[in-house]
Amino acid sequence: MLISGGGRSLQNLIDRSRDGRLKARVVKVISSRSDAYGLVRAREAGMPASVVRRRDHPDAAAFSRAVTAEVDACDPDLIVLAGFMCFYTLPEAYKGRAINIHPALLPSFGGKGYYGERVHAAVLERGCKVSGCTVHFVDNVYDHGPIIVQRAVPVLEGDDAHALADRVFEQELEAMPEAINLYAEGRLRIEGGRVRILPPR
């Protein structure tokens, strides 16, 4: 799992894996920040964790190679990006095996520069009546890959970016496990630029 911050999504997956609601387990945490609280959560859960900082590498390509080396070392079935704030160039070997969550209803309010509360501020500035979150397969364009799961929330009168972020995050805690479970069950098929969800076996 790739993170950059507090690791609330990580903790959600750890908890759900322990109680059986998640049909997968986190085998390693890779953080782009050495001070990310998610590393503390990983240590407390007894799982391997490592740090790959963007500023320690001369360019994005070198950074991505270093992240891939850490990923390769644990041979995961799926790479999960949750609040990973650095651009990661996905190798061909992991195409269709990496997912990301974004705090808006893509393709709106996605792309370079749209992260964190900036997304919610933009939603409010535009006067949207609904927002939400999107889990999608990762390709090598910001917030662009085929959409797996979306969940919507109302935008309420009086919302600020923080209030809207909290409401969206509640749905992120459901959407990411849903997408992971669908993947674990072999129910996701990419057809062109779309994801088809297959019926249960």
N, C-alpha and C positions, 0 to 999 in steps of 0.2 A: 504494500500500500504506500502510495506516494503522498506526502503531506508537507505543509509549510508552517502550520500554526498549532492551535490548541488541541487538535485531535478529537473534537467532539464526535465527528463522524466515525473515527476510529473506535472510540469507546462504545459507540452504538453497535458497531459490528462485533466487537469483542463480547459485549453483553449478550447479543442475540446468538452468537455462535455457542456460547456457554449454555444457554437455555434451550437450544434446539430450533429457534426460529430462523436461523441462518444456516443454509445447507452448504456452508463453507467455513474456512477458518483463515485468519490472517497469519501468514507464515513469516512475514518480515515487514518492517516499517523503514522507509527511506525518507529522510527529511532534507529539504533544501536549506534549513536553518538549524544551527546548532543549539539555539535557545528555544526551539519549539516545544511547547508543553506536551505535545503528542509523544515526544520521546520519553517523557516521564511515564505517560500512560502505557507505552510499550514495555518499558522496563518493569513496571508494576505488574503487568500481565505475563511477564516472563518470556517475552518474545524478542528475537534479534532485532536490532535497530542500527541504522548507520546514517551518516550525514554526508551529503554531497552538495557543497555550496557552489552556487553559480559563480561567485566572485573568485573562486579558487581556480577557475578555468579560463583560458584565453578567449574562448568564443562559445557560442551556443552548441556548436557541433561537438566540441570537446566535452562540454558539460553533459550532453546527451549520451555520449559514449561512456562516461563515468557512471551515469545512472544505470545504463544498460548493463554494465559489468556487475553492479550490485544486484540488479534484477536476475541476471543469468545465474548468479551464485545460489539462488534459492529455487530456480526452475519452477516458477509459478504456473498454474493453469490460467490465471487471470490477473491482470494488473489493474488496480483500482486507484484512480486519482481523485482525491477529495481535499479540495483546498490547496492544491499544489500550485504555487504561484509563479513557477518558472516554465517557460516553453520547453517541452520535451519532444524531440524528434523520435518518433516511434520506428524501430527497425521493422523491416518487412516480416521477420519471423513472428512478431507480436501483433500483426494486423488482425483485427477481429478478436483479439484477446486482451484488449485494454478498454476500460470505460472511465468516463469522467462525469462529474455532476456539476451543473451550472445553475446559479440561483435566478433563472429567468426562463420564460417559455421561448426557447429557441425556435426559429432563427432570430427572433427579436432580442435586442439588448445582449448580443454576444459579440465576440471578437476581441481583438487587442484593445486593452484599456478598460474593458468591462469586467470588473472583478469586485468582490466584496460589496461594500455599501455604495460604491459608484453605480452598480447595477440598479439598486433600489432607488437611488436618487434620480436616475434617468427615467425609470418607470413612473415615478411620481411627477416629474417635470413634464412628461408627455401626457399625463392625465389618464393613464390606463385604468380600467375598471377591474381588471384581473391581472394577476402575476402568477408566479409559481416557480417550479424547478424542472430541470430536464436532465435525465441520464442518457448519455449517448456513447456510442463507440468512438474511440479516439482515431482521428486521422492526423495528418500533419498540417492542418489548418486550425486556427483558434476556433473552438466551440462549433465545429462544423460537421462532425461525423454523424452517421445514421442514428436517429433517435430511437431509444428503447422504451423509456417510460417518461411520462410527464404528469405532474400533479399541479393543480391550480388552486389559488387562494384569492379571496376578494381583496381589492384595495379599498380601504375604508376612509371615510372623511376624517381628517385629523391625523392620518398616518404621517409619520416621518420615516426616514430611511431605516432607522433602528427598529421601529415597530413592525414595519413591513418585513424586514430581514428576519425577525424572530418568527413571524407567521410562516414565511417561506421555509425557514429551517426546520420547523416541525414536520413539513412535508418531505423535506430532504431525508429526514430520519426514516421515513417509510419507503421512499422511492428507491434509494440505493440498495437496501436489502432485497426489495422486490426484483430489481434488475439482476442482482447477483444470483438470486434463487432461480430465476428464469434461465440464466446462463448455465448454472450448475445442473439444471434439469435437461439441458440440451434443447431448449425450446426457442432459441433465437436463431433466425436465419436472415442473413443480409442478402437482399435481392435488389441489385442496383444501388440506389441511394436510400433505400428504405429497409426497415427491420420488420420482418414478419414474425409474429409470436405464434408458435405452434401450439396446438391443444395438448393437454397433459397426456402422457403415455399411459 
